[in-house]
Amino acid sequence: MNFELTEEQELIRKKIRDFCETRYPNSHWRDLDRRKEYPEEFVRDLTTEGFLSCLIPQEYGGSGLGILEASIILEEINHSGGNSAACHAQIYTMGAVLRHGSEEQKRRYLPKIAKGDLRLQSFAITEPQAGIDTTRIQTLATRSDDGYVINGHKVFTSRLQHSDLMLLLARTTPYEQVEKKTDGMSIFLVDLHKNSQGIRFNPIETMLNHETNELFMENLIVPRENLIGKEGDGFRYILDSINAERILIASECIGDAMFCLQRAVEYAKSRIVFDRPIGKNQGVQFPLASVYAKIQAADLMRYKAASLFDLGKPCGNEANLAKLLSSEASVEAANVAMTTLGGYGMTKDADVERKLRESRLFVVAPIPNNMILSYIAEHILSLPRSY
C-alpha cells in the first residue's frame, strides 16, 4: 500500500492552490457571501483552466483523470477558503452521460461541457413529498410522438440559473405499476434553452448562496434523443454516480476542516491572554489535536475510496464512510475554530462562521448521515433493515 501522491497529483494540488490563492482570496468569497451571489467568474475560470473537465476522457476534450485527482482539486478549493460546492456538479454530473449515454450524446455534449460552451451543473431529483425516498417521486414523463411530455414538481434543484443543461429524473412508469419500486424511472438531459417552455422555478432562500430552486414542470417537452440510456433504468444510473459524489463531497469537507483547523491553530499561537498564548493551555490544545486526528482518519478513508473507485473495484462502503467521517470532522473543526477564536470567530472577516455554515450542509446533503449509518448497519454489520 502506497500512501504517497504521485508527482502529477502533487502538481495538480499546487496548481489549484496557486490558482485560488492568487486569483480568488478569502475577501472574494466574503464579498460573494454578503451579496449571496453565485461565483460565476470563478466557475468560468476553473473551466477555462481545465479543472472542471478532469473526469472527461481526452477523446472528448477532457483531462482523462481519475476521481482521486478530482477530489484533490475540490479539497484544495475549500482548503484555500473557497467553496467548491458551487461548481462540483460540473465535475461529476456529466457522469450519467459518460457512462450511460449513447456515443452520439457523448460526442454532442461532452466536448462542449469540457470547453465550457455548455454548463451542466443542475440535477433535478428531490421532490417535496418523496424526500430521501427517491423511489416515491411523482414527476411523470409520458411518451409522445416526438419524445416525452413531463409534468412534476422538484425541490432543492440548485444552479438552474447557471446551467445550459439539466439532468432530470422522472418516472416513465408510475410507482403503482412497477413490480420493483426502483424500476420505471428514467434520466433525461433537458436543454434549458431549447426546451425551457414548460419550466418555471422559484428561488429558495437558504443559509448558503447555492442558488437553490423549487422547480415546476408543466407539459415540458423533451425529445426522445435526450433520454439517457434505457428507459426505466434511471435509478440504477443514479446509484452508479453516488459513490463518485460521496467521495468528492468528502474531499470538500476535508478541505473545509483543514481550513478551520489552520485558522484556529494560527490564532491559538498568536493570541496572548494572561501573558501566555492561549495555545499553551490544554483546554485549547486538546480539541484541536482531537479534530486533527479525526480529519486524518477521514482523509485516509477518502483516499481508500477514491483509489478503489479508480481501479474499478467496489467502493460503496468506503465512499459512505468517507462522507460520514469527513462531514462530521468538518463541522467539528468549524465549531472548535469558533470556540478557539472566541468573539472574533463570530466576525465575517475571520471566515470561520462562513465555513461553519458551509460545512453544516454536508451533514444532511446530498444524503443525511443518519441514512449512511443505516447503510453501515445493514450492509456492513448485517443488521436488519430499518426502513
N, C-alpha and C positions, 0 to 999 in steps of 0.2 A: 504494500500500500504506500502510495506516494502522496504526501500532503503538500508538496511544493507546486506552485503555479508555474506554468511554462513561461519562457521569455516573452512569447507573444501575448499571453494573458496578462503578464505584468505590464507590458507596453500598453495594452488596452486600458488597464486601470489608470496608468499615468496619464494617458491622453484624455480620458474623460474627466479626471480630476483637474488637469490643467484647463480644460475647456470650461468647466464650471467655475473654478476659482478666478480665472482671468476675465471671463465674459459675463458671468451671472453670479455675482456675490450675494451675500445674505441680504443686503439692502434691497436688491432687486425683488427678492421673494417677500420681504416685509411689505414692500410697496404694493405688490400684487395682492397680498393677503388683505391689506387695508381696503383696497378698492374692489376686492372679490372678483378679480379678473383672471381669465384664463391665460396661461403663458404662451401665447400664440407665437411670439418671436423665438422663444426658447425651443419649442417643438419644431419650428421650421428649420432652425439652425442645427438641431440634432439630426434631423432628416438629411439635410444637406451634407453633413459630415459622415453620414452612413451608419450612425449608431442605431437607428431605429429599424434598419433593414438587416440587422445582423443574422436573423434566423432564416431569411430568404435565401435559397440556393443561388450560387453565382450564375447559373444558366438563366435565372430570371432577374438578374440585376442586383442581387443582394450580396452580402459578405460570405454567406455559407458557413457561419459559425455555429457553435452549439449553445445549449441552454446555460452552460456554465459561464461562457463569455457574456451572454445576455444578462445573467444575474450580476456579474461584476459591474457592468455598465449601470444598472439600476441602483445597485448598492452605493456606488461612488457618487451618483447624483444626490442621493439622500445624505450620504456622509458629508458632502460638501455644504449641506444646508438647504439644498433644493428639494423639490417634491416631484418624483418621477411618476406618481400616480396619475398625473395629468396626461402622460403620454405612454404609459406602459402597455396599454391595449394595442397600440400600433405595432408593438413588437410581436405579440402572440395571438391577437385576434385573427390575423390572416392565416393562422394555422389550420382553420377549418377548410379554407380554400386550398392550401398547400397539400394537406393530407387527404382530402376527400373530394375536392373539386375536379372537374374534367380538365384535360390538357388544354382545351380551348379557353377555359376560365382562368387557368393559371397564366397562360401567355397574354391574355387580355388584361388581367388586373395586377398581377404581382410585379412586373417591371415598373408600372406606373406608381404602385404603392412604394416600391423601393426608392424610386426617384423623387417621390414627394408630389407627383402630379395628382395622385388620388390619396385621400386620407381615409383610412378605415380605423376609426377609434371608438365606435359605438356598437354595443351588442345588446339588443333588447330581449331579455329573458324573463326577468322577475315580473310578477303580476300581484296586484294588491291582495287578492283572496288566496292565491296559492302560496306566496312567500317562498320559503325554502323547499317546499314540496313541489318541485318543478313539474312532476307528472300531472298536477292538477291545473295546469294552465288552461285557459279557455279561449285564447286567441285562435281563431279558426281560419284556415286557408282553404277555400273551396275552388275546385278546378273550374276553369272556364275555357272558352275556345282558344284564347291567346296565352293562357297561363293560369294564374290564381288570383282570386279576389279575397282579400284578407280583411277581417274585422276583429277588433280586440282592443285591449287596454293594458298597457305596460306601465311600470313604475321603476324609479331609480335607473333610468336609462341615461347615462352620462355622455357628455361631449357630442351630443347630436348636432349642436350648432357649429361644430368644428370638424365635421366629417362629411366626406362626399359619398361614402358608402356606409351602410349599416347592416350588420348581421341580425337576422330576426328569427327567433324560434316560435313556431306556431304549430298547432295541431292540424294535421291533414285528415285525421280520423278522430272524431270526438271520443273523449275519455270513456263514455259509456259503451262504446262499440269495439273496444280493443280487448283482446284476451289477456295481454300483459300490459300493465299500466305504463310501462316505459315505451311501448310501441305507439306508432301513429303520430309522432312529432317530426317535423322537418325544419331544416335551416334554409333560409332564403337570403340572398345578397340583394339588398334594396339600394338602388341608385337614388340618392336623396335629391338629385336634380331632375332626372327624367321621370321618376315615379313619386314625386313629392305630393301630388294631388291625392287626397285621402288621408294625409297625415297632419295632425295638429298636436301641439305639445304645450305644456305649462311648466315653467321652471319651478323647481322645488328648492326653497332656501334652506341651506344646510350650514353646518359649522365649518365646512371646507369649501373652497372655490372649485368644485369639480364640475360645475355646470350640469347638475343633475336635473332630470325632467320626468314628468308624467306624460305618457305618450298615448295618443288615441288614434286608432286606425279605422277609418270608415270607408269601406269599399276601395281599399288600396289595391291597385292592380300591379302585379309583379309578373314579368314574362316567365315562361316556362324554363328558359335557358338560365334563369337566375336561381333555380333550385340547386342547392349544393348536395352532391352525392345522390343517394337513393331516397325517394320519398318514404317517410316513415322511420328512417334511421337517425333522425336528428339528435335524439337523446344520447345515443351511443357516440355520436360525433362530439357532443359536448363533454362527455366523460373522457374522451380522448384528449381533450385540451386541459382538463382540470389539473393534472399533475404539473404541466408546464406553468400554469397560472400560479399555483401554490408555491412552487419553487421560486418564481420571480417575486411574488409578494413577500416571501421570507427574506429575500435579499434586500428589498426595500426596508423592511423592518430592522434588519441588521445595520444598515446604513444609518437609519434614524437613531438606533440605540447607541452606536459609536459616536455620533454627533453629540448627543446629550451627555454621554459619559465624559467625552473630552472637555466639553464646556464646564461640567461640574468639577473635574479634576483641576483644570486651569484656575478656576475660581477658588477652590479649596487651598491651592498652593499660594495664591496671592492675597487672599482676604485675611487681614490681621485683626483679631479681636482678643482683648486682654493680653496684648503684647506677644501673640503667637498666631501662626497661620491656623485657620480652622481645620485644615487637613491633617494637623498633628493629633487631633482628637479622634479616638477610636469610634466615637459616635458618628463621625463623618466618614472615617475610613471604611468601616465595615460595610455599610450599604453600597459604597462604590465598588469595593472589592467583590462583594456578592453579585452585583449586577454584571460586572466584568466576566465572572465565571459563567454566568448564565448566557451571556452573549456568545462566548466562545463555544459553549456546548451547542447552541442553536446554529452557529456558523458551521460547525463540523457536520451537523445533520443536513444543512443546506448543501454543502459540498458533496456529501454522500448521495443525496437525492439527485443532484444535477449530474454527477458522474454516471449513475445508473441510467438516468434518462438518456444521456448522450450515447451510452453503449447499447441502447435499445432494450434494456432489461426492465422488468417490473420495478416500479418505484413508488407505488401508491402509499405504502406505509411510511416510507421516508419523506415523501412530499408532504403528507399530512402532519407528520411530526415536526418537520422543519417549519411549517407555517404556524403551528401551535406554539412551539418554543420561541420562535423569533418574535412573534407578535406580543407574547407575554413579556419577553425581555425588553422590547422597545418601550412598552408602556411603563414598565418598572424603571427603566433608565430615565425616562422623562420625568417620572414622579420623584425619583431620587435627585435628579438635577434641580427640579423645582425646590425641593427641600434644602439642598445644599446652597443654592443661590439666595434663599430666603425671599425677602421682599423684591429684590432685584429680578428674581425669576419671573415675577408677575408682569414685568415690563415688556413691551413689544420689542425693544431693541436687544433684549437678551436672546431672542429667538427660541427660547425653551418652551414658552407657553404655546407657541405655534406648533412646535414639534409634538407637544403633548396632544394637541387636538388632531394632528395628522396621524400620529401613531395609534390613537384610540380607535380609529376607523377599522383597523385590520383585526381587532378582536371580534368584530361582528360581520365583517365582509372580507372577501366575497363569500365566505361561509363562516357562520358563527363557530367559535372554538368549542362550544358545547356539542356541536354536531361532529367535530373531529374527535372529541372524547368518546362519543357514541361509536364512531368508526373504530377507534382503538379497542374499545371494549368488545365489539362484535367480531371484527376481522382479525385482530391480533391476539386478543385474550380469549376468543371463542366463547364469550358470554352470550346469553340470549339477546336477540334483537329487541331494542327498547321502543321501537316505533314502527 
